[in-house]
Amino acid sequence: MRHEKILIVEDDRAIGQLIITQLEPLNLHIEHVESAELALKKIAKQPYGLILLDINLPQMDGLSLCRKIKEHYPTTSVILLTALSSDMDRVIGLEMGADDYICKPFFARELQARIKTQLRHRAQILAANPSVEEAIATEKNIQLGSLNIEFSSHQVYLAERALNLTATEFDLLAYFARHPNHVFSRQQLLDKVWGYQHSGYEHTVNSHINRLRAKLELHHQAPFIETVWGVGYKLNPTQLSN
């Protein structure tokens, strides 16, 4: 088994530290973050063999984070940490691509066994096709006029100036850039960028687009994320050549 890196995503610092202690016998490289946004930044910079993911996270919940991870890094194993009563969360998590789940509270030996099983399975997949991980993890950069989105560094440049975007703002801009001139309703953006649990919270899209536009307009006067009244929003690439 390769010496894999493990990322624990748990907003309770004490629980995160307890899990690290429980996993010490496995002799793995383990890191801990307390939010989905920090996890996405970590994952964008380096590969992880397995992510241990609490469902109840602030801002972006664990189920939506699981979907994002599996969408871009399907060979990365994901184990969900769930409550005993959250049957529906476990079902939805597995539907979103989670490889396994473990209910709180759990015994250290059970957690160790689940992790070893997933890492063995991942090692078998990579041994059968060594190039699959590199191909998946390396998404091509997007260049639209003066806009450059680099996925490996999770960085956006506009008119050659780096933008300080949150993880959600980055995902929102990248989604528009993948589909230039396509008009998306607020509900479509909620489903694709935030995840199913935000259904009905369309004001979330409005506030994020307003903040994103404010950051973009510091370096580009022509607004290229346009409002299509009565429908939604789109990215107009012709404005990026101005």
N, C-alpha and C positions, 0 to 999 in steps of 0.2 A: 504493500500500500504506500502511495506517495505521501510525503510530508505535506499534508494539505493545510490551508489556512481556514479557520473557522471564524465566522462573524456572528456574535450574539447581538440581537436587536431587542432590547428590553429597557423600558423607560424607568423601571425601579432599579436604582444603582445597587442597592443591597442584594437584590435577587440576581442581578447580573454578575456581581462578584462571587456570590455563592455558586452559580453555575460554573464559573471559571475554576473555582476550587474543586468542584466535583469532576471536572474534566481533566484535571492535571495528570492522572494516571495514563491518559491516552497519548501524552507527549506530543500535542499538536500546538501549532501557532494559533493563539486565540486572541481575538480583539472584541471589544464591547462598545456599542454606541447606544444612545438613549432615544433616538428618533428615526423615523423613516427617511427624513431628508439627509441626515448624517450618513445613514446606511447607503443611500443612493450615491452620495459623493465618494464614499469608500469603494463601493463596487465598481464605479466608473474608472477608478485609478488602478485597481489591481484585481485579479481573479480570486475568488474564494471557492473552496471545494464544497462547503456546506454553510448554510445560514440557518441559525436557530432563531425563530421569529415569534415574538409575542403578538397575539392578535390585537390586544387592547393597547394601541399606541396613540399618543396625542396627534392631532392634526391628520396626517394620513394613517389609516389603520393598517394592521398587519395583512389583512386579506388583499387590499389594494396593492400593498408593497409586494406581496407574493406574486400577484399577477404581472407586475412590472418586471420583476426579476426573471420570471419564467419566459416572459415575452422576449427578452433580450439575451438571457443566459440560461437556456433550457437544460444544459448539462450540470448546472449548479444545483446541488440537492438542497431542498428546503424542508425543515421540520418545524411545524407550528406548535407553539405553546398555548394550550387552550384551558378553559375552565371546564370542570366536570359537567356543568349544566349546558354547555354551548354546543349541543348536537348539530344545530343548523350551521354554525360557524365551521365546524369540522367538515361537514358535507361540502359547503361552498368552497372551503380552502382546498379540498382535494379536487374539486371541479376546476379550480383556478391553477392547478398544476402542482400543488404541494405534494411532496413525496411521502410524508408521514406526519403524524401528530402525536403529541404526548400531553396527557392531562396533568394539570397542577392539582395537588402537590405530587411530585414524582420521586422515585428513589434514584440515587446516583447511578447504580448499576444498570437500571433500566435505560436511563438516558445514554449512558456509555454504549450499551448494546445497540440501541437504535442508531446512534451516530456511526458506529463501526459498520453496521449493515449498509447504511447509505453510502459511506465512502468506498466500501468494497464494490457496490453496484456501479458507482461512478467510475471507479478504476477499470472495471470491465468494459464499460462503454468507451472510454478513452483509449484503452488498449486495442480495441477492435477498430477504432478510427482515430488515430492520434491528431489529425488535423482539425477535427470537428470543433474543439474548444476555441482555437485561434480564429477560425472562420466566423464563429458566432459572436465572439466577444468584440471583434473589430468591425464596427459599423462604419460605413463610409461617411466621411465628413460631408456636410451640405454647404455648397457655395451658391448663393443667390445675390448677384451684384455685389454690394458692399457688405453683405451679411455672410459670416462664416461660422458654422456650428461644428465644433470638434467634440466628438463623442468620447474619444479616449481620455481626454482631459476634462470633460464635462464643462467646456468653456465656450462662450459666445463672443465673437468679435464683430463690431459694427464700425465701418469706416476705419478699420485697423485698430480700434480701441476696445479693450476688454470690458465686458459688462459684468457687473456684480449681480447675478440672478440667483434667486432661490431655486431649489430643486424642482419645485412645481412650475415656476416661471420658465425654467429651462425646458421642461417636458412640454409645456404649452406651446412655446415658440417652435420647438422641434417638430411638434405634430403639425402645426400650420405649415412649416417649411417642407415637410414631406409631401404635403398636398396643396401646392400653390394654386390659387384661384378657386379652390373648392370652398363653398360656403357651408359652415357647420352651425347647427343650432346650439343653443346653450346646453340642452340636454345631451346632444351627441358629444360635446366636449367634456361634460361631466362623466359620461360613461367611459370615454377613451383615455382621458388624462387623469381624472380623480378616482374613478371606480364606481361600482354599483351603489355603494352605501351613501353616496351624496345625491341620489336621485331626489329631485324636488327642491334642491338648494341652488337654484339657478343664479341667485345673487352672488354666489361664490365665483362664478365665471366672470361676472361683471367687475367685481373688485380686483381680481387677479389681472384681467386684461387692462384695467385702468392703471394699475401699478406697473405692469410690463410696458405699456405705452409710454408712461412717464420716463422710464429708464431708457427706452429706445430713442425717444425724442430729444434726449440730451445730446445725442450724436447724429441724429438724422431728422431733419425738420419735416420732411414729407411723411405723413403717417401711412405705413404700409400694412398695418393690421386694420382693416376697414370694417365698419359696421354696415351690414346690409339690413336696412330697416325692415322689421317684421319677419326676418329670417334668422340672422345670426351674424357670424363674423367670417372673414377670409383674409388670407395674406395675398396682397397684390404685388407680384414680383417686379412689375414694371416700375413701381415707385423706388425700388432699390437701385435703379440705375441713375437716379437723379442726383 
